[in-house]
Each structure stands twice: as structure tokens, then as C-alpha cells.
């Protein structure tokens, strides 16, 4: 009879983190695709090409942002919650700033 060892806490965190990352990418992908298509259409370019660029940007940004946050939190020895709050605040602030600039143009 073979008894299977229970996964360690680190294994569980790694699996949950990976699932969270994939879920985040799945939620960002359609939004970036639509935003890229809308921006390209407004500029008179192909909406299809703009959507493709938006989708690639979502993937690249998700991978780069995740690796940056994990590395920064590990170096600073801060909990993941702090990184999540800072990441969300930065995204909201940049979006707000972009909307203000767009409104004044």
C-alpha cells in the first residue's frame, strides 16, 4: 500500500499563486483586447491589429508585473497583501491620470 505525502505549505502557495496569476490574465485579456481595438479604431488603424496588440500587452504585462512584484516583495521581506494593495493603487492611479490627460486633450 502506497501512502502519498501531503504537499508542503510552499507547494500549496505556489499552486494557488499560479492559479491566481492565470485567473488574473484571463480577466485582463478581454479588456486589453477591447481597449486596443478601440484605441486603434479611433486612430483610424485596424481594430483587429489593435486588439492583437492589446492582447499581447495583457500577457506581457501580467508576466512582467507578477515577476516584479514577487521579486520586490521577497527582497523587501513584505507580505503579499502589501504588494497587492500597492499594485492595485498604482493601476488605479495610472488609469485616473490617463483619463485626466485624455479629457484635457
N, C-alpha and C positions, 0 to 999 in steps of 0.2 A: 504494500500500500504506500503510495507516494503522498506525502504531505507537502502542500505548497506553502512557501513562506509568504507572509503578508508583505505588501510593499512598504517601503520606508516612508516616512513623512516627506522626505525630499522628493521621492518618486511621485507622490501624490501632488505635491505643489507643482512639479514640472509638468505633469499631465494636465492639471487644471489650468495652469498658465498658458499652455499651448492651446487648449480648447478655447480659453478666453480670447487669445490672440486671433484664432481663426474666426470666432464669432464676431469680433470687432471688425475684421477685414470684410466679412460678409455684409455687415451693416454699412460700412463705408463705401464699398464698391459701387452700389447703385447710385448713391448720392453723388459721388465724384464723377461717375459716368454721365449723369444728367447735368451736373454743373458744367463739365467740359463741353458737352454738346450745346448747352445754352450759350455759353461764352463764345464758342466758335460760330454758332449761328448768328449771334448778334454782331460779330465782327465780319460777317459775310463769308466765312470759311465753311468747310464741310462739317456738319454736325456729327456725322459718323466718325470722322477723324478726331474731332474734339472729344467725343465720348471715349474713343480708344485711348487718347492721351490721358483723360481723366481717370480711366480705369487703371492704367499703368501707374499713374501718380498715386492712386489709393494704395496699390500693392507696395510700391517702393516706400512710400511714406509710413505705412504700417510697419514694415520690416525695420526700417531705419529708426523710427521713433521707439519701437519696442526695445531694440538693442541699446539705444542711447539711454533710455530710462533705466533699464536693468543694470547697465554698467555704472551709471551715475549713482544710483541708489546703493549699489554694492560698495562703491568707493567711499561714499559719504556715510555708509552704515545707517541708512534711514529705512523705515518700513515702507512697504509698497503703497500703503494708503496715502502717504505724503506725496509720493511720486504721481499717483493717480490724480490727486487734487491739483497739484501744480500743472500737470499735463492738461487737465480739463480747463483750468483757469487760463492757461496760455492759449489754448484753442479758441475759447470764447473771446478773449481779449483781442486776438488777431482777427477774428471774424468781425467783431464790433468795429475795430479800426478800419478794416477793409470796407465795411458798409458805410462808415462815415466818409471815407475818401471817395467812394463811388457816388455818394449823394452830393458831394460838393463839386464833382466834375461837371 
